[in-house]
Each structure stands twice: as C-alpha cells, then as structure tokens.
Amino acid sequence: MDQPRISSFWKKRRRSSVKSKRGLSPERAERAERDALSREHCLKSQATSSWELYVTEEKRGKGARGSSKRPNCSITSSPPTNLILEQVITDFRPRTSGSKRHKIFLSPIGSFDDTDQQLPLQHPKPSTSSRMADSSHSHSKPSGWLRSCVSATFRHPRRPSAVSQSHDNALLHDDFLFSPIPGIGIEPPIIPDNLTSGAAARAAAATQNEMLECVRNLRLTESKIRRDSESGIGIEMREQGTESIDNPIPRIDPVEVLPEELVVQIFSYLDAASLIEAEVVSRRWYESASSFHVWKHIFRKEFGYSHQSISTHTAQLQGGGPGLGKIIPDQDWKKMWRARKALDQRWRDGYAAAIYLEGHTDCVYCVQFDEHKILTGSRDRTIRVWDAHTFECIEVLGVHIINSGATKVPLPTNMTNRGHRPFTKIISPQTTPAPSANSSDLYHSGSILCLQYDESMMVSGSSDCTCIVWDLTVGYRPVHRLRHHTAGVLDVCFDSRYIVSCSKDTTVCLWDKATGEFLRKLSGHRGPVNAVQLRGDLVVSASGDGVAKLWNLTSGLCIKEFPSKDRGMACVEFSSDSRTILAGGNDQVIYQFDTTTGELVRELTGHRNLVRSLHLDSANGRIVSGSYDHSVKAYDFNTGENIVDFIGWTTSWILSAKADYRRIVATSQDSRVVVMDFGYGLKGVELLDGE
C-alpha cells in the first residue's frame, strides 16, 4: 500500500524557509530551522483530520485517496495504521488554550522534507508477529527508533546528505514527533516523555510565555477602557499586571491569636459606639470588648475623669459629686457608662422628678449638697441637714423660730405649659428632729443667708452681721464666730487658706481659715456686695452698684471691673480655671466675661425677672441659674444654648440653685427646697455615686 505524497504546500513553505536562512551563521540558521519546524507542526495540526481519514482507509484496503501521485515512500514498511490512530486518539487528547478551543494532533516524521533533515537509521518492514505485539502494546513507552530519530532531529546539525531523498521516502511508523503542549493559565506545559532534548523544553517555555503575554496584553488593553470614574461602577480594585486567578487572601482573627492584654489595649482606643459594634462580631470578640478594663478606659475618657484634677478644692465646695463612681474591684464600668449616657439624655430632654423637702417654716436662702447630704439655711434661723437618698431631715442646727406671719402655700396642681414638667412629684417625710441647742449665744440670732462646707468645716453667714465656723469632724459643733461686718453677711466662701465674706456694708473681708483672724478689708463698691467667689489669690465680687470687681488678695487692689448694662448685680460665679466670670442681676441677663481681657464674651437670656442665683458646673459644662420669675434654667457652657427650663416648679422666687451631674437643688421663698432629680428611677445610677 502506497503512502500519500507530501503536499506541495509544505514543500513550498520549506523552500521559502530555506531561502530565508541563506546568509545566516550556522547557529542562527539552526535556531531558525527549529522555529520553522515548530510553526510547521502547529500548522499541520489543521490537516490532521484528513490524514487520519487517509490512514484509516489504507488499513481497510480501500486504496489511496485523492491525487494519483504517490509519495516516494512505502506504507508497507510502517507499523499498522490503526495502532497509530489509536495512539493519537488515546494518548493525545484535544487541549484547550485561554481564548480559543482547538485540537492539537501530532504530525509524523515521514512528512519532513528531505532537503532539511536526514535519518541515519533505516528500519525494515515489521513482521506479522511484530504487528501483533504493537497492537497489544500501543500505549507502551516510545521505541528506540523514535528516540534515535528525535536525537538526530534535535541534537545534530542539519547538513545536506545523499540520503536526504531516502528520508523523503521514509516509512510511516507508530511513534510520532510532536510539539510540547502549552499549559492553561498558570498550569505548567506538558513535555512529552519521548523528547529528551533541551530544545523541547525551550520551545514549550517560549510557547507558554507567548500565551501569558497575550493574556496580559489583553487585560492591559481592557483596563485602558474608559470607565465611569465618578460612580466607581466597573472599576476593579486590583493592580495592573496581576493575574485573574482568585488567590484567597489569608484572614486571621486578631482577637484569637493576640494576647488578651494586647487585645484589651487595642479595644481601649475605640469609642463607645465602635466598641458596641465590635461586641456583635463573635462570641470571642464579645468577651474581649465587654472587659471591665476596656469600659473603664472608655468611661473615664468620655466623661472626663481628668476633671477631678481641675476641680480644685474650692470648686468641689460648690456642688455635689463628679458622678464617676467608686474605685472598687470588679466595678461594672459598662453599666456605669450606660447609666451616665441615659442620665445625660435626660438632661437634654428635661426629664426629671420633683422631690420637695418640707421642714423650714420660712423662706430658704441658701443650699449646698453632696451625694450623701443636703444642707439648707433659712430665715427661720436654722440650718437643716437632709439625707440625699431618703430625703429625711436628720438634723437641725440653731434655734428654731416660727414666723407667725409665714403661710405655707400649697404646691400648684396645674403647672404652666411653658418649660419642662416633672414626670413625678414626691414629698419628703415629715420629720422634725429637735434642735441641737436652745441658746442663741452659740448659734445665729438672725436669718441664715449663706453657708459653705467641706469635709471638715462649715462657715455660715447671717443677718446678725457675723459668720460662724463649724467643726464637722465631731458633729456640727460651732467653733468660733467671725465679727467685723457692720451689716448682714450676704455671701461667704473659703479655700485651704482664706475665708472671704461680703456684706450689705459694701465691703469684702478676708480671714485666716486656721485661726479665724481678720486679715484685710476690701473696699471699693458703692452698694451692697451680694456675692463673692475665691480662686487662689483672686476674688471676684458682685454688687448692687452694677459692677463686678476682680481683686488681688496680695495687694488688696481691684485689678479689673466688669460692668453690667443696666442696674445692679445679684450673683456671681468664678470658673475653676479662673478664666471666666459669670454675673447676673436686675437686667434679667447672665453676663459671661473673659477674666484676662475683661471683654464681654456672651449674654445668656431667657429669664423674665431678676437673676438671683448662678452656679457653674465646670466638670459637666453646665450653667444653672435661678430667678425671681419662679424658674430654674440650665445652659450649655460652651454654646450658651438653653437645655433645661423648669418654670413654676415652686410657688415663689428662686433664691439659690446648685447642681451636679445628676440633680439640681433649688430653694424658694415659699419655704420649700425642690430637688430636680434626673436620675430618679434610672437603672444603675447608684453606681455613679462617689466615696
């Protein structure tokens, strides 16, 4: 049976390749020849189907097909054609590339042109037994003939020989020479086992590089397509040149792998809202984010634990506690934070309970309190001590005088629609302890107009023109009396060194706290000095002459004046950092002055009558005022915004008002003390109480 002739198409391509290599060096010519062979093998794969059909027909004995011309080779010397076809179909399945699916079949050696390559070995026609052996071992390893052929093809230089024509007539056999199969994507190329030369590996690598370069260029071209850069639709968050393979990003839970101490330190830098969101990530995150150590840091950072440092000794005397809780083991700081947040929200909403302390028989002029007790001074010449939790009167200081002309006005049942209303009303238990003494020699013989206390002592001023110093370490026991004023003492304050008092006699007096010795009198006001405040060596006083003065205690001189726009001043407040002075009076306005420059910073309006009392809660940034218009108001210290407006909670003038983080305590001319408690009934609020 005759073998088909080699197509003239391949001869023409071979001749053109030979012409193109003329004039090249042997090494470059050999390299060009190998490249031409590789390209020729790829092109011949397109004609594989026709070749398979021809071989099959020859096996069946139907004769040659196509042209009458026969190739100069005999098919009788080749192995059985059906074995060749089986090997092609079984061992070399169709492969797919990145963009185009095509079959890769391998062309026989016998199709090489005799002008380019010779085969030094000649193989006789196989016998019948050998054919049967080949049929039974069609998938065995390549024969020695193929290895010799490959070695001759890839290792020896091509040179013309007399046996070139015989190569053109070479017989078809069962082993095929084929090109390496490129890999798909990042898969490595498939290099046949029967190719032992390094040229096959280089050719496979070159083919693989060409395919990757094509894919890369295609992707770079796509990335240059104009996209919607405004909305970000279609933009891939990936660096150029990276492959499209989905490489999984390693994800490690830091809470699982890091030490607990480090996790707590990291969580402590979050704010409260972020920490609450972190708690819902997983059970492990919840355990770390709910740590007492984390919430302790969050609580102190948000609610200004450092305010204890700026709240000086004098500032602590003015109101209640800071609301920062106790320092105890296993304190529930998260619960404290929730209670404090809810408490602040109640302040913004004006949501408070009204608790009325009844016991005085005449108007109550002054008040001071802490987290455990409330002290009030009245026109009935007594000082009453109230329990801040049960609201019972636990002690009465002084000789109780009943004013026959005073009448108890009932509480209003229908309050005005203006301002905030209490969500509940509570009346204190009617308990009246017996007075401590019956002699007026040890106590005030006039109305208690002012008082102030700390942990160890209390100073009270009266309309009897004197001040009494009380020892609180052994009970409320009078120690000595301060005499120098010629009129009623309207206000008093002290720090660790001095006691300062002011009077209707238009003067300010300075006393030694330890001994009670009179040190100096400050004169300059032309009207009654209604209020005074002390910060270090500075004293500020407010007078009915409409001027607030700043004094230097060392020199005894007035160093600045802060005038009102109209009429007199009834109250004054000095910030704990000595930078701000607040004053109010008959013109129904609260003035905020800058201590350093003396300039008017802001005017707080809203009252409709004389502003009788002022209190600056520096720790919580609130200004609380009481007025003759029966109202108590609270302003934001930083913005001046009115955040609380309690109108008509009493039946008469507000004479004094003090505040802390939880409550406002105000006194009235109707002989009542009203506690405006924002924490009443609030869960966890008791954790905020200090020592």
Beta strands, then each sheet from edge to edge (+ up, - down):
strand 1: 353-358
strand 2: 364-369
strand 3: 373-378
strand 4: 383-387
strand 5: 393-397
strand 6: 425-427
strand 7: 448-453
strand 8: 457-462
strand 9: 466-471
strand 10: 477-483
strand 11: 489-494
strand 12: 498-503
strand 13: 507-512
strand 14: 518-523
strand 15: 529-535
strand 16: 538-543
strand 17: 547-552
strand 18: 557-563
strand 19: 569-574
strand 20: 580-585
strand 21: 590-594
strand 22: 600-604
strand 23: 611-617
strand 24: 622-627
strand 25: 631-636
strand 26: 642-647
strand 27: 654-659
strand 28: 663-668
strand 29: 672-677
sheet 1: 6+ 1+ 29- 28+ 27-
sheet 2: 2+ 3- 4+ 5-
sheet 3: 7+ 8- 9+ 10-
sheet 4: 11+ 12- 13+ 14-
sheet 5: 15+ 16- 17+ 18-
sheet 6: 19+ 20- 21+ 22-
sheet 7: 23+ 24- 25+ 26-
end
